[in-house]
C-alpha cells in the first residue's frame, strides 16, 4: 500500500507556545543593561527632554511612522532583508551617530531608525511565510510597535499588540498609526532621552538602538509566530493568544 508522504507534520502547539512565551519574556532583557549604563530609570527619562520636545513627541512619532512605512516598503526592491546581526550593527551605528550630537542629531535619526526597525519586522514576517506587500501584513508590522519598548520593564503581561486586526479600509493604516502613536511616542521619547546623556550620548545611543532592534525582532517573531501557528495548527488565533497570555503569568525557566 502506498504511503502518502505529503501528510502535514504533527504540530506540538504547547511546545511552540512555550517557546513563544520564553522569547517574549526574554525580549526586554537588554533594556535593563541600557538603564544601568545611563544610570537612570525609564520613568524619569522623558522628564529629561525639553518641554517643547515632550509636547511634540506624538506628532513626531506619527510623522516617523508614516515616513517609515513608505521608505521600508519601497526599499524592499532595492535592498534585500539582512541577517539579524547586520541589522543590529546598522542600528547600533546609527544610534551612536545620533547620540554623539545630542538631541538635534537624535531627533534627526529617529525616522531613519524607525524605518530600519520596520524593515526588521517585515523581514521576520517573511521568515514566517507572510507577504510584506499585503495590506493586512503591513498593518501587523505596524502593530508590533504597540508592544512596550525595551526600557519599559514590561514583563510580557500586556499582549494587547496581538489583538485582532482593525477592519481593512482606505483609512485603516492611518487609524492604526494614530492608535499606536501615543504609546510608541513614550517609547521613542525614552530612547531620545537616553541618547542625550552627557558624555555617554554616543554609547547610550548605540546601546539603546541595539536593545530596540533586538526587542522588536523578538516581538515580531512572537507576533508572526502566533499567526503562523494558528494557520498551521488550525486553531483560532484568539484561543492561542489566551493560552500564551496564561503562560506569561508564570515565570519562564531559561534553558
Backbone as CSV, one residue per row, in Angstrom:
resi,resn,N_x,N_y,N_z,CA_x,CA_y,CA_z,C_x,C_y,C_z
1,UNK,0.851,-1.190,0.000,0.000,0.000,0.000,0.887,1.239,0.000
2,UNK,0.549,2.220,-0.872,1.339,3.435,-0.938,1.111,4.293,0.303
3,UNK,2.168,4.931,0.756,2.090,5.826,1.908,2.148,7.266,1.408
4,UNK,1.184,8.069,1.856,1.143,9.468,1.449,2.188,10.249,2.239
5,UNK,3.248,10.630,1.536,4.339,11.352,2.201,4.059,12.840,2.309
6,UNK,2.910,13.302,1.770,2.605,14.729,1.802,1.722,15.118,2.987
7,UNK,1.473,14.163,3.900,0.652,14.484,5.065,1.366,15.538,5.919
8,UNK,0.628,16.495,6.465,1.275,17.531,7.272,1.918,16.956,8.526
9,UNK,3.047,17.510,8.888,3.748,17.052,10.087,2.934,17.426,11.329
10,UNK,3.075,16.610,12.370,2.380,16.892,13.616,2.924,18.178,14.233
11,UNK,2.042,19.029,14.676,2.439,20.301,15.275,2.147,20.243,16.766
12,UNK,3.193,20.360,17.563,3.019,20.365,19.015,2.759,21.808,19.440
13,UNK,1.497,22.156,19.534,1.096,23.531,19.826,1.641,23.997,21.169
14,UNK,1.583,23.116,22.174,2.018,23.510,23.512,3.509,23.839,23.544
15,UNK,4.309,23.037,22.850,5.755,23.289,22.816,6.047,24.623,22.129
16,UNK,5.343,24.879,21.018,5.574,26.136,20.307,5.125,27.339,21.124
17,UNK,4.022,27.196,21.843,3.566,28.288,22.706,4.555,28.548,23.835
18,UNK,5.131,27.479,24.377,6.155,27.632,25.413,7.349,28.428,24.871
19,UNK,7.756,28.111,23.639,8.906,28.792,23.029,8.590,30.266,22.783
20,UNK,7.367,30.555,22.327,6.973,31.942,22.075,6.925,32.731,23.385
21,UNK,6.409,32.102,24.437,6.332,32.763,25.739,7.734,33.073,26.268
22,UNK,8.649,32.126,26.100,10.014,32.339,26.569,10.682,33.468,25.792
23,UNK,10.421,33.518,24.484,11.025,34.573,23.670,10.497,35.947,24.073
24,UNK,9.188,36.011,24.340,8.597,37.280,24.743,9.133,37.727,26.102
25,UNK,9.241,36.796,27.018,9.743,37.110,28.352,11.171,37.650,28.304
26,UNK,11.971,37.090,27.396,13.386,37.461,27.325,13.628,38.711,26.490
27,UNK,12.610,39.182,25.783,12.799,40.232,24.786,13.392,41.521,25.345
28,UNK,12.948,41.951,26.522,13.383,43.243,27.034,14.624,43.217,27.891
29,UNK,15.313,42.099,27.944,16.461,41.979,28.838,17.551,43.011,28.617
30,UNK,17.814,43.363,27.354,18.866,44.326,27.053,18.513,45.716,27.562
31,UNK,17.209,45.996,27.708,16.806,47.302,28.198,17.342,47.594,29.583
32,UNK,17.411,46.571,30.427,17.945,46.738,31.779,19.408,47.149,31.715
33,UNK,20.160,46.558,30.810,21.576,46.913,30.661,21.728,48.367,30.238
34,UNK,20.820,48.824,29.361,20.870,50.213,28.918,20.614,51.151,30.085
35,UNK,19.596,50.848,30.876,19.282,51.694,32.030,20.433,51.716,33.026
36,UNK,21.087,50.582,33.209,22.247,50.533,34.098,23.380,51.408,33.556
37,UNK,23.506,51.415,32.234,24.565,52.201,31.596,24.371,53.691,31.832
38,UNK,23.140,54.168,31.656,22.899,55.607,31.760,22.573,56.038,33.188
39,UNK,22.409,55.048,34.084,22.194,55.371,35.480,20.877,56.053,35.768
40,UNK,19.845,55.702,35.034,18.539,56.319,35.238,17.452,55.276,35.320
41,UNK,16.231,55.723,35.131,15.092,54.814,35.104,14.188,55.211,33.966
42,UNK,13.401,54.280,33.464,12.522,54.560,32.341,11.547,55.672,32.677
43,UNK,11.088,55.705,33.932,10.092,56.685,34.329,10.640,58.113,34.287
44,UNK,11.932,58.272,34.573,12.497,59.619,34.650,13.114,60.092,33.338
45,UNK,13.256,59.196,32.372,13.957,59.562,31.141,13.287,60.714,30.401
46,UNK,11.974,60.607,30.197,11.282,61.615,29.387,11.331,62.984,30.057
47,UNK,11.399,63.012,31.378,11.482,64.292,32.088,12.758,65.041,31.739
48,UNK,13.744,64.343,31.203,14.997,64.995,30.837,14.875,65.789,29.541
49,UNK,13.848,65.502,28.753,13.679,66.175,27.472,13.103,67.573,27.668
50,UNK,13.471,68.514,26.800,12.867,69.853,26.864,11.352,69.767,26.686
51,UNK,10.643,70.693,27.310,9.181,70.658,27.273,8.647,70.690,25.845
52,UNK,9.276,71.477,24.981,8.817,71.562,23.595,8.913,70.235,22.862
53,UNK,9.974,69.479,23.149,10.157,68.160,22.528,9.125,67.184,23.071
54,UNK,8.914,67.199,24.399,7.936,66.301,25.012,6.547,66.532,24.419
55,UNK,6.198,67.798,24.201,4.874,68.126,23.696,4.650,67.705,22.258
56,UNK,5.752,67.522,21.516,5.637,67.165,20.097,6.018,65.720,19.811
57,UNK,6.192,64.921,20.862,6.620,63.534,20.661,5.627,62.749,19.819
58,UNK,4.331,62.913,20.113,3.334,62.118,19.397,3.295,62.483,17.918
59,UNK,3.307,63.785,17.601,3.273,64.193,16.188,4.553,63.754,15.473
60,UNK,5.690,63.819,16.180,6.943,63.368,15.578,6.913,61.866,15.331
61,UNK,6.286,61.136,16.229,6.184,59.674,16.071,5.277,59.315,14.908
62,UNK,4.152,60.019,14.763,3.250,59.783,13.631,3.981,60.054,12.321
63,UNK,4.724,61.167,12.281,5.484,61.503,11.078,6.538,60.444,10.775
64,UNK,7.247,59.986,11.828,8.282,58.969,11.636,7.692,57.661,11.123
65,UNK,6.525,57.270,11.653,5.887,56.034,11.204,5.429,56.139,9.759
66,UNK,4.858,57.287,9.402,4.416,57.479,8.018,5.586,57.428,7.049
67,UNK,6.683,58.093,7.414,7.880,58.054,6.573,8.442,56.638,6.501
68,UNK,8.428,55.959,7.640,8.982,54.606,7.693,8.188,53.647,6.824
69,UNK,6.861,53.761,6.832,6.027,52.877,6.017,6.367,53.018,4.537
70,UNK,6.516,54.250,4.096,6.832,54.483,2.679,8.238,54.004,2.342
71,UNK,9.194,54.389,3.183,10.591,54.052,2.900,10.859,52.564,3.027
72,UNK,10.304,51.921,4.056,10.548,50.495,4.268,9.985,49.679,3.116
73,UNK,8.781,50.035,2.672,8.161,49.275,1.583,8.916,49.470,0.265
74,UNK,9.259,50.718,-0.068,9.937,50.986,-1.336,11.356,50.437,-1.355
75,UNK,11.997,50.353,-0.188,13.385,49.884,-0.143,13.518,48.387,-0.379
76,UNK,12.411,47.657,-0.279,12.490,46.201,-0.423,12.924,45.788,-1.828
77,UNK,12.607,46.626,-2.828,13.004,46.301,-4.196,14.475,46.636,-4.457
78,UNK,15.086,47.375,-3.541,16.480,47.796,-3.707,17.416,47.019,-2.791
79,UNK,17.004,46.890,-1.539,17.852,46.241,-0.542,17.121,45.050,0.065
80,UNK,17.684,43.841,-0.077,17.024,42.658,0.490,17.106,42.654,2.011
81,UNK,16.292,41.793,2.635,16.350,41.648,4.091,17.744,41.177,4.494
82,UNK,18.219,41.717,5.615,19.566,41.401,6.082,19.526,40.413,7.252
83,UNK,20.678,39.832,7.531,20.812,38.966,8.689,20.579,39.774,9.957
84,UNK,20.160,39.095,11.005,19.871,39.774,12.264,21.062,40.587,12.760
85,UNK,22.264,40.018,12.709,23.431,40.712,13.245,23.769,41.955,12.433
86,UNK,23.494,41.919,11.116,23.753,43.099,10.289,22.791,44.226,10.628
87,UNK,21.528,43.872,10.874,20.558,44.885,11.289,20.988,45.528,12.602
88,UNK,21.483,44.704,13.524,21.899,45.231,14.824,23.119,46.136,14.685
89,UNK,24.038,45.764,13.797,25.215,46.599,13.561,24.798,47.952,12.982
90,UNK,23.878,47.921,12.008,23.440,49.158,11.359,22.736,50.093,12.327
91,UNK,21.792,49.556,13.113,21.061,50.421,14.040,21.954,50.897,15.183
92,UNK,22.901,50.060,15.606,23.832,50.461,16.657,24.682,51.637,16.186
93,UNK,25.171,51.559,14.956,25.976,52.647,14.402,25.161,53.931,14.285
94,UNK,23.910,53.815,13.849,23.060,54.996,13.748,22.778,55.590,15.115
95,UNK,22.563,54.722,16.109,22.324,55.215,17.463,23.520,55.968,18.007
96,UNK,24.717,55.456,17.725,25.935,56.133,18.182,26.063,57.499,17.525
97,UNK,25.796,57.554,16.216,25.878,58.827,15.494,24.829,59.808,16.014
98,UNK,23.618,59.293,16.260,22.558,60.155,16.763,22.851,60.675,18.147
99,UNK,23.416,59.825,19.000,23.718,60.233,20.365,24.920,61.155,20.468
100,UNK,25.836,61.062,19.513,27.061,61.864,19.568,26.770,63.354,19.483
101,UNK,25.734,63.729,18.757,25.423,65.141,18.567,24.348,65.660,19.491
102,UNK,23.933,64.844,20.467,22.903,65.290,21.395,21.509,65.232,20.788
103,UNK,20.605,66.026,21.324,19.199,65.966,20.938,18.943,66.276,19.464
104,UNK,19.581,67.281,18.853,19.296,67.563,17.435,19.560,66.374,16.515
105,UNK,20.706,65.716,16.699,21.009,64.575,15.825,20.169,63.361,16.195
106,UNK,19.826,63.231,17.482,18.962,62.125,17.900,17.587,62.251,17.273
107,UNK,17.059,63.464,17.217,15.761,63.706,16.575,15.824,63.414,15.077
108,UNK,16.926,63.809,14.441,17.079,63.568,13.006,17.198,62.080,12.712
109,UNK,17.782,61.343,13.654,17.980,59.903,13.448,16.699,59.096,13.667
110,UNK,15.733,59.665,14.393,14.523,58.925,14.776,13.790,58.290,13.595
111,UNK,13.444,59.033,12.525,12.727,58.386,11.411,13.562,57.339,10.680
112,UNK,14.882,57.532,10.656,15.749,56.560,9.979,15.744,55.239,10.748
113,UNK,15.896,55.330,12.066,15.881,54.128,12.896,14.511,53.455,12.843
114,UNK,13.445,54.251,12.866,12.098,53.684,12.776,11.921,52.903,11.486
115,UNK,12.457,53.440,10.394,12.380,52.744,9.099,13.110,51.412,9.144
116,UNK,14.318,51.413,9.704,15.090,50.171,9.764,14.416,49.158,10.680
117,UNK,13.849,49.631,11.806,13.133,48.716,12.695,11.943,48.090,11.964
118,UNK,11.251,48.890,11.173,10.109,48.365,10.419,10.572,47.348,9.382
119,UNK,11.727,47.590,8.766,12.277,46.614,7.824,12.623,45.308,8.538
120,UNK,13.154,45.418,9.754,13.465,44.221,10.541,12.187,43.429,10.800
121,UNK,11.123,44.129,11.176,9.840,43.479,11.450,9.286,42.837,10.191
122,UNK,9.386,43.532,9.063,8.933,42.961,7.795,9.732,41.707,7.447
123,UNK,11.034,41.735,7.714,11.865,40.572,7.431,11.445,39.362,8.237
124,UNK,11.037,39.582,9.480,10.543,38.484,10.314,9.241,37.941,9.747
125,UNK,8.374,38.838,9.263,7.124,38.393,8.639,7.404,37.460,7.463
126,UNK,8.411,37.811,6.664,8.794,36.977,5.520,9.300,35.618,6.003
127,UNK,10.096,35.605,7.080,10.600,34.345,7.632,9.464,33.386,7.976
128,UNK,8.339,33.942,8.413,7.203,33.116,8.813,6.227,32.868,7.667
129,UNK,6.624,33.272,6.449,5.829,32.953,5.274,4.779,33.976,4.903
130,UNK,4.852,35.186,5.452,3.872,36.218,5.139,4.434,37.195,4.112
131,UNK,3.546,37.768,3.300,3.931,38.699,2.246,3.890,40.127,2.797
132,UNK,5.040,40.803,2.912,5.062,42.151,3.482,4.357,43.189,2.620
133,UNK,4.065,42.829,1.356,3.341,43.749,0.475,1.836,43.697,0.715
134,UNK,1.371,42.635,1.389,-0.061,42.503,1.670,-0.478,43.536,2.707
135,UNK,-1.614,44.157,2.483,-2.059,45.240,3.359,-2.238,44.781,4.810
136,UNK,-2.811,43.593,4.995,-3.035,43.130,6.366,-1.716,42.837,7.082
137,UNK,-0.702,42.391,6.336,0.608,42.135,6.945,1.288,43.459,7.294
138,UNK,1.114,44.470,6.462,1.649,45.790,6.776,1.036,46.322,8.064
139,UNK,-0.266,46.096,8.239,-0.915,46.503,9.478,-0.283,45.777,10.668
140,UNK,-0.073,44.477,10.501,0.527,43.695,11.585,1.920,44.209,11.927
141,UNK,2.698,44.577,10.896,4.051,45.082,11.131,4.022,46.343,11.988
142,UNK,3.090,47.239,11.687,2.974,48.465,12.481,2.472,48.139,13.883
143,UNK,1.572,47.169,13.997,1.025,46.810,15.304,2.090,46.274,16.261
144,UNK,3.146,45.705,15.722,4.222,45.206,16.588,4.792,46.342,17.439
145,UNK,4.766,47.570,16.873,5.261,48.720,17.626,4.393,49.033,18.844
146,UNK,3.199,48.460,18.911,2.314,48.730,20.051,2.771,47.991,21.301
147,UNK,3.679,47.032,21.153,4.236,46.361,22.331,5.104,47.349,23.093
148,UNK,5.187,47.188,24.390,6.004,48.092,25.188,7.460,48.013,24.737
149,UNK,8.166,49.112,24.842,9.555,49.140,24.414,10.489,48.451,25.390
150,UNK,11.747,48.269,24.996,12.700,47.521,25.823,13.079,48.217,27.127
151,UNK,12.789,49.508,27.262,13.108,50.211,28.505,11.921,50.288,29.447
152,UNK,10.796,49.658,29.066,9.563,49.828,29.829,9.489,48.950,31.068
153,UNK,10.267,47.866,31.086,10.172,46.932,32.203,8.929,46.065,32.115
154,UNK,8.270,46.044,30.971,7.086,45.212,30.785,7.471,43.752,30.923
155,UNK,6.702,42.995,31.707,7.043,41.592,31.942,6.350,40.650,30.966
156,UNK,5.738,41.209,29.944,5.081,40.376,28.953,3.619,40.151,29.235
157,UNK,3.104,40.723,30.326,1.700,40.503,30.662,0.766,41.229,29.710
158,UNK,1.252,42.310,29.093,0.408,43.078,28.186,0.562,42.530,26.769
159,UNK,-0.445,41.824,26.315,-0.405,41.246,24.969,-1.355,41.973,24.040
160,UNK,-1.616,43.238,24.336,-2.550,43.997,23.527,-2.147,44.106,22.061
161,UNK,-0.837,44.074,21.812,-0.385,44.207,20.428,-0.788,43.016,19.568
162,UNK,-1.211,41.932,20.204,-1.612,40.736,19.463,-3.103,40.728,19.149
163,UNK,-3.784,41.826,19.439,-5.231,41.869,19.241,-5.585,41.709,17.763
164,UNK,-6.869,41.433,17.523,-7.333,41.215,16.150,-7.082,42.455,15.303
165,UNK,-6.868,42.256,14.019,-6.600,43.369,13.121,-7.801,44.310,13.035
166,UNK,-7.494,45.581,12.813,-8.539,46.560,12.563,-9.151,46.277,11.193
167,UNK,-10.422,46.608,11.016,-11.097,46.343,9.744,-10.366,47.056,8.604
168,UNK,-10.200,46.349,7.487,-9.480,46.913,6.356,-10.327,47.968,5.660
169,UNK,-9.729,49.115,5.436,-10.399,50.175,4.688,-9.335,51.111,4.167
170,UNK,-9.727,52.077,3.360,-8.766,53.012,2.800,-8.047,53.824,3.856
171,UNK,-8.709,54.059,4.989,-8.120,54.869,6.052,-7.572,54.009,7.195
172,UNK,-7.545,52.702,6.991,-7.183,51.799,8.084,-5.757,52.009,8.568
173,UNK,-4.813,52.207,7.637,-3.421,52.351,8.054,-3.230,53.583,8.919
174,UNK,-3.841,54.702,8.541,-3.739,55.898,9.357,-4.378,55.674,10.726
175,UNK,-5.469,54.899,10.744,-6.121,54.595,12.022,-5.195,53.800,12.923
176,UNK,-4.487,52.823,12.341,-3.542,52.008,13.106,-2.401,52.873,13.636
177,UNK,-1.842,53.710,12.767,-0.718,54.562,13.151,-1.111,55.517,14.282
178,UNK,-2.281,56.143,14.169,-2.713,57.084,15.195,-3.067,56.376,16.507
179,UNK,-3.508,55.117,16.395,-3.821,54.355,17.595,-2.554,53.960,18.345
180,UNK,-1.509,53.648,17.599,-0.262,53.165,18.187,0.656,54.313,18.611
181,UNK,0.540,55.463,17.940,1.475,56.570,18.144,1.637,57.010,19.595
182,UNK,0.561,57.159,20.388,0.768,57.638,21.764,1.692,56.745,22.585
183,UNK,1.521,55.437,22.451,2.375,54.529,23.217,3.790,54.513,22.665
184,UNK,3.900,54.500,21.347,5.229,54.486,20.743,5.961,55.794,21.023
185,UNK,5.221,56.904,21.154,5.849,58.191,21.458,6.577,58.138,22.797
186,UNK,5.987,57.452,23.771,6.641,57.302,25.076,7.917,56.479,24.929
187,UNK,7.804,55.387,24.157,8.950,54.508,23.933,10.088,55.266,23.250
188,UNK,9.761,56.011,22.192,10.785,56.749,21.461,11.307,57.930,22.269
189,UNK,10.458,58.493,23.125,10.927,59.567,23.997,11.990,59.078,24.952
190,UNK,11.806,57.866,25.472,12.821,57.271,26.349,14.136,57.088,25.600
191,UNK,14.020,56.644,24.357,15.216,56.440,23.534,15.947,57.765,23.294
192,UNK,15.203,58.807,22.930,15.807,60.116,22.695,16.509,60.630,23.948
193,UNK,15.835,60.490,25.090,16.408,60.974,26.340,17.698,60.238,26.682
194,UNK,17.717,58.933,26.444,18.920,58.154,26.722,20.091,58.619,25.867
195,UNK,19.783,59.036,24.631,20.843,59.468,23.719,21.397,60.847,24.060
196,UNK,20.701,61.591,24.922,21.168,62.935,25.254,21.964,62.982,26.549
197,UNK,22.241,61.801,27.125,23.022,61.757,28.370,24.408,62.361,28.114
198,UNK,24.819,63.368,28.911,26.141,63.979,28.711,27.255,62.936,28.735
199,UNK,28.228,63.113,27.874,29.413,62.257,27.761,29.069,60.885,27.186
200,UNK,28.027,60.249,27.739,27.676,58.901,27.299,26.768,58.887,26.076
201,UNK,26.472,60.050,25.489,25.500,60.131,24.402,25.671,59.095,23.312
202,UNK,26.873,58.996,22.739,27.110,58.057,21.647,26.993,56.615,22.114
203,UNK,27.555,56.336,23.297,27.496,54.972,23.832,26.059,54.588,24.161
204,UNK,25.334,55.503,24.822,23.938,55.233,25.159,23.091,55.107,23.907
205,UNK,23.387,55.925,22.898,22.645,55.838,21.638,22.846,54.491,20.965
206,UNK,24.080,54.020,20.957,24.367,52.714,20.374,23.680,51.604,21.157
207,UNK,23.741,51.707,22.485,23.150,50.670,23.333,21.630,50.624,23.195
208,UNK,20.990,51.792,23.173,19.531,51.808,23.048,19.095,51.244,21.696
209,UNK,19.760,51.622,20.630,19.373,51.111,19.317,19.582,49.606,19.211
210,UNK,20.663,49.111,19.807,20.889,47.663,19.818,19.761,46.969,20.571
211,UNK,19.389,47.545,21.725,18.310,46.963,22.528,16.981,47.012,21.786
212,UNK,16.704,48.130,21.115,15.433,48.278,20.398,15.344,47.293,19.232
213,UNK,16.434,47.146,18.494,16.422,46.224,17.354,16.183,44.796,17.817
214,UNK,16.897,44.376,18.858,16.727,43.018,19.385,15.312,42.819,19.914
215,UNK,14.806,43.833,20.616,13.472,43.728,21.223,12.390,43.565,20.160
216,UNK,12.357,44.471,19.189,11.278,44.417,18.199,11.406,43.205,17.267
217,UNK,12.623,42.730,17.070,12.792,41.499,16.297,12.171,40.323,17.047
218,UNK,12.421,40.244,18.354,11.833,39.168,19.161,10.309,39.278,19.207
219,UNK,9.805,40.504,19.407,8.359,40.708,19.468,7.711,40.332,18.137
220,UNK,8.374,40.665,17.023,7.846,40.301,15.707,7.791,38.785,15.543
221,UNK,8.799,38.084,16.053,8.780,36.620,15.977,7.613,36.052,16.779
222,UNK,7.307,36.660,17.921,6.158,36.211,18.704,4.863,36.486,17.938
223,UNK,4.752,37.689,17.417,3.538,38.104,16.706,3.253,37.206,15.507
224,UNK,4.227,37.101,14.593,4.010,36.331,13.375,4.105,34.823,13.619
225,UNK,4.862,34.434,14.656,4.898,33.019,15.021,3.540,32.540,15.476
226,UNK,2.842,33.387,16.213,1.495,33.037,16.677,0.512,32.992,15.506
227,UNK,0.645,33.945,14.586,-0.212,33.950,13.399,-0.002,32.660,12.582
228,UNK,1.269,32.307,12.403,1.600,31.111,11.610,1.101,29.849,12.305
229,UNK,1.254,29.792,13.629,0.810,28.626,14.381,-0.702,28.453,14.267
230,UNK,-1.425,29.563,14.286,-2.881,29.496,14.152,-3.277,28.884,12.810
231,UNK,-2.534,29.231,11.762,-2.818,28.704,10.422,-2.420,27.238,10.326
232,UNK,-1.192,26.926,10.737,-0.676,25.566,10.580,-1.418,24.554,11.442
233,UNK,-1.766,24.960,12.670,-2.423,24.028,13.595,-3.945,24.095,13.488
234,UNK,-4.441,25.053,12.678,-5.886,25.236,12.514,-6.564,25.458,13.864
235,UNK,-5.964,26.369,14.638,-6.501,26.740,15.945,-6.798,28.239,15.894
236,UNK,-7.948,28.683,16.392,-8.263,30.115,16.357,-7.171,30.955,17.014
237,UNK,-6.820,32.059,16.364,-5.772,32.934,16.883,-6.107,33.427,18.287
238,UNK,-7.370,33.740,18.527,-7.783,34.239,19.843,-7.544,33.192,20.935
239,UNK,-7.763,31.921,20.578,-7.528,30.839,21.539,-6.047,30.744,21.881
240,UNK,-5.199,30.805,20.856,-3.756,30.739,21.084,-3.274,31.938,21.891
241,UNK,-3.834,33.108,21.615,-3.437,34.315,22.338,-3.763,34.182,23.825
242,UNK,-4.942,33.616,24.122,-5.321,33.411,25.519,-4.393,32.433,26.222
243,UNK,-4.013,31.383,25.510,-3.121,30.384,26.102,-1.714,30.957,26.289
244,UNK,-1.293,31.827,25.377,0.001,32.482,25.532,-0.036,33.446,26.709
245,UNK,-1.121,34.189,26.842,-1.257,35.134,27.953,-1.190,34.412,29.291
246,UNK,-1.796,33.228,29.368,-1.753,32.447,30.608,-0.324,32.061,30.953
247,UNK,0.462,31.767,29.942,1.864,31.408,30.181,2.667,32.610,30.680
248,UNK,2.284,33.810,30.268,3.033,34.999,30.671,2.877,35.283,32.165
249,UNK,1.856,34.700,32.770,1.641,34.921,34.200,2.528,34.020,35.054
250,UNK,3.179,33.075,34.404,4.055,32.157,35.124,5.505,32.468,34.776
251,UNK,6.446,32.278,35.711,7.851,32.501,35.393,8.318,31.481,34.371
252,UNK,9.098,31.970,33.397,9.620,31.091,32.351,11.033,30.643,32.717
253,UNK,11.256,29.349,32.745,12.560,28.806,33.099,13.458,28.821,31.865
254,UNK,14.620,29.456,31.993,15.546,29.516,30.869,16.220,28.163,30.678
255,UNK,16.409,27.850,29.403,17.052,26.576,29.084,18.523,26.604,29.470
